Every structure is written in C-alpha cells, then in structure tokens.
Amino acid sequence: MVATYQKIADHLVQIQELTDEISTAIYGADVNRMYRISSPHASLEAFLFEKVNNTSDNVSLYTIVYHAHRYRIVAVKNNWIDIELL
C-alpha cells in the first residue's frame, strides 16, 4: 500500500528530547526515537487536539516532518505533542 501525504501547513516548533524518568517509564526503549514538540500559542496542539477522538479525521492520519524525517504523533496534550520516528 502506498500512502500519499498532503502538506497542510508549516509551524514553528520548539524541540525537546525526552530524557526524564517518567517518559522513559511510559515509552521504554522507544524514547530514544522520540521528541516532544510545542508550538507558539499552542496553535499546532489545538489543531491536532480536536482530531484525537475523531473517527473520520483521526490524528493517526497525520505525520510531522522534521529534518526530512517523518514522525508519527504519539500523544497530543494542551501544551505539547510527543512524536516518534517512523
């Protein structure tokens, strides 16, 4: 199956590595392939948060591209988004 993606928008984000013990306990070994991102005024978080429980337009249909690598969205909170390298 070939997936095609459509670019929706560019967002400025702040990248943070997940290194705390809580994130390690939650994500285990996958934490090495993950980042936590946040956008100014939480604009990206607000856009994705409404898609968390939506069945037809779910957050699982979206990816984040950062430095030419594609990341899947793992968790969306009010102030951050956790992403994992595909």
Stockholm file with secondary structure:
# STOCKHOLM 1.0

chainA/1-86         MVATYQKIADHLVQIQELTDEISTAIYGADVNRMYRISSPHASLEAFLFEKVNNTSDNVSLYTIVYHAHRYRIVAVKNNWIDIELL
#=GR chainA/1-86 SS CCCCCCCCCCCCCEEEECCSHHHHHHHGGGGGGEEEEECGGGHHHHHHHTTSSCSSSCGGGCEEEETTEEEEEEEECSSCEEEEEC
#=GC SS_cons        CCCCCCCCCCCCCEEEECCSHHHHHHHGGGGGGEEEEECGGGHHHHHHHTTSSCSSSCGGGCEEEETTEEEEEEEECSSCEEEEEC
//
